[in-house]
Amino acid sequence: MFHITGYNGTREENYELVIKQLRALIEGEANFIANLANASALLNHFLEQVNWVGFYLAEGEELVLGPFQGLPACVRIPFGKGVCGTAAQNKKTELVPDVHLFPGHIACDAASRSEIVVPMMKNGCVIGVLDIDSPIKNRFDDIDRYYLEKFVEALISSHE
């Protein structure tokens, strides 16, 4: 469906490769913010047809903007609000084919049409979310969901 920049395998093989690259980037680095910054840059380079890739970190019952690639974004999102807040509250990935049909969508970038948000879990608690937006409707599918969840798992393994 969508090609991935600089990778020549199947989508699944390409995702496996980018997860290996993430592990190499974060190996031996304990600073979680630095790892999130590299992870957002890696995904932004890896994925095509995306206009925002980044993280929000949990602070109480809110998500606070973390490292990202893209236009300036909303700084705070309450749990339960928008796609990010819904993913954090429900502790499950939200895959939204058309953000304009999502009740309570928070539009940080008017160009965004579809979105996937993967919660980052540690010891059963949400510590943040990975948020990826696209200017294309239906950009994300179950392959993206599966491998982005694996990507987040690899990233969380670096967080103590």
ROKE-701595 format. One record per residue (C-alpha): residue in three letters; x, y, z. Coordinates in Angstrom, 2 decimals. Each point is the difference from the previous one (the first is absolute). Last residue first. Example, Ala and Ser with C-alpha at 12.3 -4.5 7.8 and 13.67 -1.06 7.14 Angstrom:
! residues 2
{type ser; c1 13.67; c2 -1.06; c3 7.14};
{type ala; c1 -1.37; c2 -3.44; c3 0.66};
***
This chain:
! residues 160
{type glu; c1 13.69; c2 2.21; c3 33.70};
{type his; c1 -0.70; c2 0.80; c3 -3.63};
{type ser; c1 2.01; c2 -1.92; c3 -2.62};
{type ser; c1 -2.59; c2 -2.81; c3 -0.19};
{type ile; c1 -2.56; c2 2.72; c3 -0.70};
{type leu; c1 1.55; c2 0.62; c3 -3.44};
{type ala; c1 -0.14; c2 -3.67; c3 -0.99};
{type glu; c1 -3.65; c2 -0.19; c3 1.11};
{type val; c1 -0.74; c2 3.21; c3 -1.94};
{type phe; c1 1.44; c2 -1.50; c3 -3.20};
{type lys; c1 -1.99; c2 -3.21; c3 0.58};
{type glu; c1 -3.19; c2 2.11; c3 0.29};
{type leu; c1 1.08; c2 1.83; c3 -3.15};
{type tyr; c1 0.39; c2 -3.39; c3 -1.67};
{type tyr; c1 -3.49; c2 -1.29; c3 0.77};
{type arg; c1 -1.82; c2 3.30; c3 -0.61};
{type asp; c1 1.82; c2 0.66; c3 -3.28};
{type ile; c1 -0.92; c2 -3.48; c3 -1.23};
{type asp; c1 -3.56; c2 0.57; c3 1.24};
{type asp; c1 -0.41; c2 3.09; c3 -2.18};
{type phe; c1 1.05; c2 3.64; c3 -0.15};
{type arg; c1 -0.38; c2 2.51; c3 -2.85};
{type asn; c1 -3.82; c2 -0.27; c3 -0.17};
{type lys; c1 -0.36; c2 3.71; c3 -0.87};
{type ile; c1 3.24; c2 1.71; c3 -1.04};
{type pro; c1 1.52; c2 3.06; c3 1.75};
{type ser; c1 1.50; c2 -2.43; c3 2.51};
{type asp; c1 0.39; c2 0.13; c3 3.77};
{type ile; c1 2.10; c2 -2.12; c3 2.35};
{type asp; c1 -0.30; c2 0.06; c3 3.80};
{type leu; c1 2.07; c2 -2.20; c3 2.34};
{type val; c1 -1.55; c2 0.18; c3 3.45};
{type gly; c1 1.08; c2 0.52; c3 3.58};
{type ile; c1 0.75; c2 -1.68; c3 3.33};
{type val; c1 -3.20; c2 -2.02; c3 0.02};
{type cys; c1 0.05; c2 -2.38; c3 2.97};
{type gly; c1 -0.05; c2 -3.81; c3 -0.03};
{type asn; c1 3.63; c2 -0.32; c3 1.12};
{type lys; c1 1.11; c2 2.32; c3 -2.84};
{type met; c1 -2.33; c2 0.71; c3 -2.91};
{type met; c1 0.53; c2 2.30; c3 -2.98};
{type pro; c1 -3.34; c2 0.52; c3 -1.73};
{type val; c1 -0.02; c2 -0.15; c3 -3.81};
{type val; c1 -1.78; c2 2.78; c3 -1.90};
{type ile; c1 -0.76; c2 -0.28; c3 -3.71};
{type glu; c1 -1.36; c2 2.89; c3 -2.02};
{type ser; c1 -1.79; c2 0.92; c3 -3.20};
{type arg; c1 -0.86; c2 3.32; c3 -1.69};
{type ser; c1 2.60; c2 2.44; c3 1.34};
{type ala; c1 0.29; c2 3.22; c3 -2.03};
{type ala; c1 -1.62; c2 2.11; c3 2.73};
{type asp; c1 2.95; c2 -0.72; c3 2.29};
{type cys; c1 -0.79; c2 0.14; c3 3.74};
{type ala; c1 -3.58; c2 -1.13; c3 -0.59};
{type ile; c1 -1.35; c2 -1.60; c3 3.17};
{type his; c1 -2.56; c2 -2.65; c3 -0.94};
{type gly; c1 -3.00; c2 0.10; c3 2.35};
{type pro; c1 -2.00; c2 -2.66; c3 -1.82};
{type phe; c1 2.11; c2 -1.59; c3 -2.76};
{type leu; c1 -1.60; c2 0.57; c3 -3.43};
{type his; c1 2.35; c2 2.84; c3 -0.92};
{type val; c1 2.91; c2 -2.25; c3 1.01};
{type asp; c1 -0.66; c2 -2.32; c3 -2.93};
{type pro; c1 1.56; c2 -3.51; c3 0.08};
{type val; c1 0.57; c2 0.11; c3 3.79};
{type leu; c1 2.11; c2 -2.77; c3 1.54};
{type glu; c1 -0.08; c2 0.30; c3 3.79};
{type thr; c1 2.35; c2 -2.35; c3 1.84};
{type lys; c1 -1.12; c2 -1.09; c3 3.44};
{type lys; c1 0.36; c2 1.20; c3 3.59};
{type asn; c1 -3.59; c2 1.33; c3 -0.02};
{type gln; c1 0.94; c2 3.30; c3 1.69};
{type ala; c1 3.27; c2 0.42; c3 -1.90};
{type ala; c1 -1.52; c2 -0.93; c3 -3.37};
{type thr; c1 -2.90; c2 2.41; c3 0.67};
{type gly; c1 2.37; c2 2.81; c3 0.99};
{type cys; c1 1.99; c2 -0.43; c3 -3.19};
{type val; c1 -3.07; c2 -0.19; c3 -2.26};
{type gly; c1 -1.68; c2 3.03; c3 1.52};
{type lys; c1 -0.86; c2 0.35; c3 3.68};
{type gly; c1 -0.22; c2 -2.99; c3 2.40};
{type phe; c1 3.23; c2 0.84; c3 1.85};
{type pro; c1 0.48; c2 3.76; c3 -0.18};
{type ile; c1 2.23; c2 1.34; c3 -2.79};
{type arg; c1 2.73; c2 2.55; c3 0.71};
{type val; c1 2.48; c2 1.68; c3 -2.37};
{type cys; c1 -1.96; c2 -0.02; c3 -3.25};
{type ala; c1 2.47; c2 -0.11; c3 -2.87};
{type pro; c1 2.62; c2 1.98; c3 -1.90};
{type leu; c1 0.39; c2 -1.44; c3 -3.50};
{type gly; c1 1.82; c2 -3.28; c3 -0.53};
{type gln; c1 2.52; c2 -2.30; c3 1.69};
{type phe; c1 -0.51; c2 -0.73; c3 3.69};
{type pro; c1 1.52; c2 -0.18; c3 3.48};
{type gly; c1 -2.54; c2 0.41; c3 2.82};
{type leu; c1 -3.31; c2 1.82; c3 0.32};
{type val; c1 -1.81; c2 -0.58; c3 3.28};
{type leu; c1 -2.76; c2 -2.59; c3 0.43};
{type glu; c1 -2.29; c2 0.61; c3 2.92};
{type glu; c1 -1.49; c2 -2.00; c3 2.87};
{type gly; c1 3.17; c2 0.21; c3 2.12};
{type glu; c1 2.82; c2 0.85; c3 -2.38};
{type ala; c1 0.07; c2 -2.50; c3 -2.86};
{type leu; c1 2.42; c2 0.67; c3 -2.84};
{type tyr; c1 -1.01; c2 0.91; c3 -3.56};
{type phe; c1 2.15; c2 -1.29; c3 -2.80};
{type gly; c1 0.65; c2 0.77; c3 -3.60};
{type val; c1 -0.55; c2 -0.38; c3 -3.68};
{type trp; c1 -1.83; c2 2.64; c3 -2.05};
{type asn; c1 -0.53; c2 0.45; c3 -3.75};
{type val; c1 0.01; c2 -3.61; c3 -1.20};
{type gln; c1 -0.09; c2 -1.10; c3 -3.62};
{type glu; c1 3.05; c2 -2.23; c3 0.18};
{type leu; c1 1.33; c2 -1.66; c3 3.13};
{type phe; c1 3.69; c2 -0.64; c3 0.68};
{type his; c1 1.28; c2 3.58; c3 0.28};
{type asn; c1 -2.71; c2 1.05; c3 2.44};
{type leu; c1 0.36; c2 -3.34; c3 1.77};
{type leu; c1 3.72; c2 0.54; c3 0.59};
{type ala; c1 -0.44; c2 3.63; c3 1.05};
{type ser; c1 -2.71; c2 -0.97; c3 2.50};
{type ala; c1 2.16; c2 -2.82; c3 1.39};
{type asn; c1 3.06; c2 2.25; c3 0.29};
{type ala; c1 -1.95; c2 2.53; c3 2.06};
{type leu; c1 -1.63; c2 -2.74; c3 2.07};
{type asn; c1 3.43; c2 -1.45; c3 0.80};
{type ala; c1 1.32; c2 3.41; c3 1.05};
{type ile; c1 -3.08; c2 0.49; c3 2.19};
{type phe; c1 0.50; c2 -3.46; c3 1.56};
{type asn; c1 3.59; c2 0.62; c3 1.07};
{type ala; c1 1.39; c2 -3.47; c3 0.75};
{type glu; c1 2.03; c2 -0.43; c3 -3.17};
{type gly; c1 1.82; c2 -3.35; c3 -0.21};
{type glu; c1 -1.95; c2 -1.20; c3 -3.00};
{type ile; c1 -2.39; c2 2.74; c3 -1.13};
{type leu; c1 1.19; c2 0.41; c3 -3.59};
{type ala; c1 0.72; c2 -3.73; c3 -0.54};
{type arg; c1 -3.47; c2 -0.95; c3 1.29};
{type leu; c1 -1.55; c2 2.60; c3 -2.30};
{type gln; c1 1.90; c2 -1.38; c3 -2.99};
{type lys; c1 -1.26; c2 -3.50; c3 0.82};
{type ile; c1 -3.56; c2 1.40; c3 0.15};
{type val; c1 0.64; c2 1.68; c3 -3.37};
{type leu; c1 1.05; c2 -3.35; c3 -1.49};
{type glu; c1 -3.06; c2 -1.84; c3 1.32};
{type tyr; c1 -2.18; c2 2.76; c3 -1.49};
{type asn; c1 1.71; c2 -0.43; c3 -3.36};
{type glu; c1 -0.47; c2 -3.77; c3 0.10};
{type glu; c1 -3.72; c2 0.46; c3 0.73};
{type arg; c1 -0.42; c2 2.58; c3 -2.75};
{type thr; c1 1.73; c2 -2.39; c3 -2.39};
{type gly; c1 3.63; c2 0.73; c3 -0.71};
{type asn; c1 1.70; c2 2.94; c3 -1.73};
{type tyr; c1 0.43; c2 2.66; c3 2.69};
{type gly; c1 1.15; c2 3.55; c3 -0.72};
{type thr; c1 -3.35; c2 1.70; c3 0.56};
{type ile; c1 -2.89; c2 -2.35; c3 0.72};
{type his; c1 -2.45; c2 -0.67; c3 -2.75};
{type phe; c1 -3.70; c2 0.22; c3 0.66};
{type met; c1 -2.61; c2 -2.57; c3 -1.09};
***
